[in-house]
Amino acid sequence: MSTSPNQQQINVSIDTELLEQVDQWTSDRTEAIAEGLRLWCNLQAEKELQKSAQARKQRHDRDETGWLV
């Protein structure tokens, strides 16, 4: 298996049952794993945005001066 210049080859351990499910959907494990990682990264970014928004809201709710908008 060759990799393109913008790819790295890595070794990972994946749950056998999960890998069997992947194989039922596609023969391209590399693409399935890459897409899964992209989705995971997007989810992490969304969680960080929510965390920041919640912290901002808490700061606003605690502000007694009325200056925080």
N, C-alpha and C positions, 0 to 999 in steps of 0.2 A: 504494500500500500504506500503510495507516494503522497506527499503533502505539497500543497501549493506554498509559495513564498510567504503568504500571510497566515499560515497555519502552523501550529506546533503539534508534534506527536507526543501524546502522553499515555500513561497506563493508569487505568482506574479499576476499582473493584465495584461491581454492580450486583445488586440482589438478583439471583437467578430467576425468580418469578417475574420481576420487573422486566428483565431482559427478554424473557419469553413473550411478554405482552408487547414489547417494542417490536420483536420479530414478527408478531402477528399482523402488525400494521405496516411495516416497511422492511425492506431488505437493506436499507441504508442506515446502519446504526450510527455512523458518524454524523449524518445530518440530523437524526433524531436527538442525539445527545447535544449537538450544537444548538438546536432549537430549544431544547429543554433548558440549557444554560442561559440562553437569551431571555426566555420567559422568567427564569429565576432572578436574573439581574433586574429585569423590569419590575418584578414584584418587590425586590429589596429597595429599589429606588422609590417606589410608591409608598412603601412602609416608612421610609425616611421622610418623605414629604408629609405624610400624615403625622408623624412624630413631631416634625418642625411646626406644623400648623397647630397641633395640640399645645405645644410649649408656648407658642405665640399667644394662643387664646388664654392660657393660664396666666401668662404675664399680664395680659390685658385685664383679665378678671381680678387680679390682685392689685392692680394699679389704683391707688386712691386719689391720684392727682387729676385724673381725666385727660392727661396729656398723651397717653398711648393711644394710637389709632389702629 
